[in-house]
Structures are given as structure tokens and as C-alpha cells.
Amino acid sequence: MAQPAEGAGAVVAPASGARPFWRRLRARRSALVAAVVVALLVLAALAAPLLAAVEGQDPTTYHPDLVDSATGGVPIGSFGGIGAEHWLGVEPLTGRDLFARVVHGARVSLGVALAATLLQVVIGVAVGLAAGLGNRFVDQALSRVTDVVVALPVMVIALGALAVVPVGFPRPVLIALIIGLVGWSGISKIVRARTLALKSLDHVAAARLSGWSSWQVARRELLPALAAPVITYAVLLFPGNIVVEAALSFLGVGIKPPTPSWGQMLSDADTWYQAAPTYLLIPALLLFVTVLALTVLGEGVRTALDPRAESRLRVGTGGKRKGRERKAGTGPERRVREADHGTGPEPGFDTEPGRTKTGTGPERGAGA
């Protein structure tokens, strides 16, 4: 059978690979700005001890002379005691430096969310591949387990784990384990559905018939095709894990003092929002900016990995097409003006040569 020539109706698949991905990602300015914000937050979290040393403070030292005991521990000075020695002021009641606690809290919050996301990806991909490549019994069993995990409440699991796990167990590790072990069901469902679709392709069926094991088929044929949806979902899952960690700390079942965390700081600030509003606004603003930047970056990564998704959203709008027609003068308005001024085709005739709308051309006469 003859092959279609290039440019003659051949369907060209979108370019794949690292270079087209970075080119499409750089074309989105919002994603670039979000990536810069995320990079700065990560650098601040990694360099938290160095930044605190540059300021000359640490996150655990009390400064009782910087708070007013007569008013219950409100920081002395304007804006929560902001000054040359304390760049963001001090914490109410204790006088601990707020900047040092914020940058160290970024390390805890981002670290817990990253560890939980990696655990979710590993478990979700493993369960999804096993369900998609397994027989009917394995698929049904793993699907039912996934449905049960979807219904598990994170807060109840956290409370139960705190009652069983020893007190000396690191609380950030415990929170990451709880979030990771409860939140992998979404990735598992995506991987299972994608695996079932890929399993029917010729090259995957040929690999299975040639005697490859399930692990070889998954590693060589399925995982490269699953990379894009898994990365996209993981990037969008990361800000959600930050919010979950902050919510657990806010409810008192997460990170405990003296370890700083944005959620734990918000939990302590609920009684100081009137006397020391900066103590509430600074961690809340940082949490909002972090989640917003990660969400925008995740949306940019999703579009860069699958550019057809954005093009599908434009189908049916017609706004840009009408605007271009209006500028070029080729829209319905021009045809109406031409008909009114007699500059266009005559009203009774079609634009196609040799044919009329009224059917009075030579063809009809010949037929008559």
C-alpha cells in the first residue's frame, strides 16, 4: 500500500523529548515566574542555617526582653519588632526570631511534602502497573484496595498513628509517611487506566508474546509512556501535600514545637492576630505564595508535556477567529457591505463559476 507523502494530509505527532518540553515551558511566562518563585523558596529552605547565621539569630533562642510581659507577651516595637537584628520581627510570648523560624519552617514543610509526594508516586505507580498488567483477579483485588484507601481520612489516621508510634519517633517523618501511605490512590487509578490502554498496542503485545516478563514490559515499554501523566499529577499533588501538612500542624497533630513549621506557626498565631498581626500574616502569605506558585508551575508542566490539551480547550470559542476576520475585513460584515454597495457578487448568483443560486443558468436551460 502506498504511503502518504509528507505534507499531503499526513498526521504529524507533537514533538516529544526534553528539548521541545523546555521550549514549550519557556513560552509560558506565568510558569517561568512560578518556577523562579519555587526555586527561591527551595534555596531559602536549603540555606536556612546560613540565612539565620547571616542575620545572627537562630530559631530556638528565647528573647524575653523583646516582648512586653505587661500585655501578655506582645512584641515590643512596630510591626512585631521588625528591625536590623530581627528582619521579620519576633514571635509573641517567646521572643524567638521570626525570620529564622520561617526559613527553617520552609525546610520542614517543603521536605515533608516532597517526601510524601515521592512515596505516593512510588506506591501509586507500583499498584497501578500491577493492576493493569495482572490477571482479572489481581486487578479486581487491587482496585478494591485502592477504593478503600480513597475513603481513608488523613486526620483520623494521623490521630491513630500518634497514639501508637513512640514519642521519640521524628514527627516530620511520621507526617510524611501518613500522607504518602494514604494519598497514593489517585496516581494508582491514572496509571492503571493508562496501562490498560497501552496494553492493547501492537508493540506492547509483541513484547509480551516474545516472552518478556511483566517487569521487563513495564520498564521498557510502559514506564516511558507513563512518565508524562505521572510527573504532571505529582507536580499538582505537591502543593496539596503542603496544605495537608499545614492543616495537621494547625490542628495540633502535626509538627510539634520547638521544630518550626508554617502550619504550626499558624496554629500558634490564631490568638495573636489582633495584637501581633505580622505573626499570622507572614507564614500565611508564604504558604499562599508557595501553593499558588506550585499550582501554576504544575499547570505549565501539564501543558508543556501535553500541548494538545490546551489546544482542545480553544475548540468552539471562535473569539480569536472572529477578531482576525474583523481586522482583515473578510467577515460577514464585509459581505453585507459589499452587497449593499453593489461591489460584491450579484445577489442572485453564487460565487462558484457556472452555477447560480436560482438555478437559471445554462445547465437548467439545457436540461429544460
C-alpha angles and dihedrals in degrees: 000000000000117000119231114254121243113271092017099105095303115153112235117203118225114267115264133197138072097294098055089043093056091044092054092043093052089052090066108076094190090057091049092051090048091049091053091050092049091047091052091049092049092048090049090050093048093045095042096121091047094048092048090049091051089054090046096235140100131212099244107044115107120224106191091169090066095060129067109240091191091066095043098268104315112162115259114242136029123313094013096310098306111176146127093292096041110038096190099023128250136293117264119253094008104045093221114159110267097205092055091048093047095053092043089046089055088056091053097043096045093041094052092047093048094049091047092049093051090049091049092050094049095048095039095050092046094049093042093051092046091051094046096046098036129087124269095274093051091046093051093045095049092044091055091048089051091051090052091050090051090060096049112111113227094212094054092047090050092051091049092048092051090056093052106033115082118256093243093061110110107262097212090054091049093051092048091050093049094049093044096047093048102039105053097092096090094056090044092056092048093048093046093051092046092047092053089052094047093046091071094056118109099240093050092047090048091051092052093047091050090065102262116154121241090255092053092048091048095046099044105030111019109034095059090053092045095052096087099052093040094051091046094051092044093053090051091045094054098073090046090057090052089055092048092052090048091049092050091049091045090054091050098249097096133060113359128211139295086037105084121231132163092235092047090050090052089050091054093044097060090089095045103049092109101037096038109015094170090066088062100035099051099057091036092053092047091049091049094048092047095050092044093049093047091048093051091045091050091052090050092050091049092052093044092051093045110025091171089069091066093045090053090057090060095056112113098014097100092180097118092043092053090048092053091048091051092051094046093044094234098115130102091277092065093048090052092049092049091051091049094050096039094241096117131063117309114271096245098049135076123228092243111094117248095018133092131195093228093051096235097124128117092276092063092044091052090048091050 
